[in-house]
Amino acid sequence: MAIWAQPSLAKPSVSIKEQSYSVDALTADGILDQMRKRGPRGHWAYTDWYVKWTGSCKTSVSITYTMPRHRNEAKLDPALRKRWKAMLAALRKHEEKHGQHGIKAAREMRVRNAPMAML
């Protein structure tokens, strides 16, 4: 394998943007209802990524995470606040997996297109 096509050398530039939408309900059912209604594209959270490749073999990926944010978290019942924080952590971990798909796509694009740039 030629050195320019080694996957370990295919490191794209990564930029991450954070966005949020607000919920303010004080019950679990209320929070879920607001997340269904206010969440991006009908989801609780959403990850969007865009890969850019230039003719000089530079790859970059822009990742945008959109997550719920509770405006009145301190007003939640302590047990519900604990569940809210656990759900947010799990949701974030899930969304970061989607972000990794964008990074992987950028790496693959770099590996596949690098030999063409040598022509």
N, C-alpha and C positions, 0 to 999 in steps of 0.2 A: 504494500500500500504506500503510495506517495505521501510524503510528509504533509502536504497541504490538504490531504483528504482524511487525516486522522481525526476522529471525533473528539479526542481530548483537546485539540487545538481550536475547535469550533465554539468559541465562547462569544455569544452575542452580547451586545450592550443591553442592559435591562433597565427600564424605568417603570416605577410603580406609582400609581395615583390612587388615592383613597377617596371614596365618596360615601355619603350616607343618606339615609332617609329617616325621618323621625317617627317614633311611636310614643304614645304617652298614656296608654291604658294602664290600669293598675291591677288587672286580673289576667290570668293566663289566657282565658278565652278571648278577652278584649285585645290582648297583645297579638294573638294569632290572627284575629280578624283584621286588625290594622296592617299586619305584615302582608296578609293576602291582598288587601286592597291597595296598599301604598308601595309595596315592594316593586322592584324593577322587573318589568315584563311579566308580572304575575308571580314572581318568585320571591322567596324570603331574602335572597341575596343573589348577586350576579357578578360574574367575572367576564370581562371583555378583553381580548388581546389582539394586537395587530403587529405583524412582522413586516419589517422593511429590509430589503436587500439592495445594495448598490452595486454597480458594475465593478467596483474595486473590492468586492467580496466583504464588505462590511455589513454585518447583520445587526439589527436591533429589534427589540420587542418592547412594545408599550403595553402594560397590563393595568387595567382599571378594576378595582374591587369596589363593589357597592354593597354596603352592609347596613343593617338596621342600627339605629342609635336611640336609646330610650332617654327622653327628655327629663323624666322624673324618677330615675333609677333609685334614688335615696328614699323615695316614698313607697317603693315596693315592700311588701311583706318580706321579712328576712329569708324565709324559705323560698319564696318566689324569686327574689333577687339572686339567690344562689343558683336556682335552676336557670334563670335568665343568663347569668354569666357562663354557666356550663354550656348552654345551648349556643351562645355566641362563640365560645372557643371552638366547639365542634364545627359550627358553620364556617368559621374562618379557616379551619384546617381543610375542610371540604373545598372551599373556594380556592385555596392555595394550590390544590391539586389541579384545578382547571388552569391556573396561571402557569403551572409547570408544563402543561400541554403546549402553551405558547412558546415557552423557552425551548422545549424539545423541537418544535417545528422550526424555530430559528436556527437551531444547531444543525438539523437535517438539511435545511436550505443551504446553509454555509458549506456543509460537507459535499453536497451534490453539485453545487455551483462553483466551488473553488477551482476545480480543474478547468472549467470553461474560461475563467478569468486569466488563466495562464496562456491561453491561445493568442 
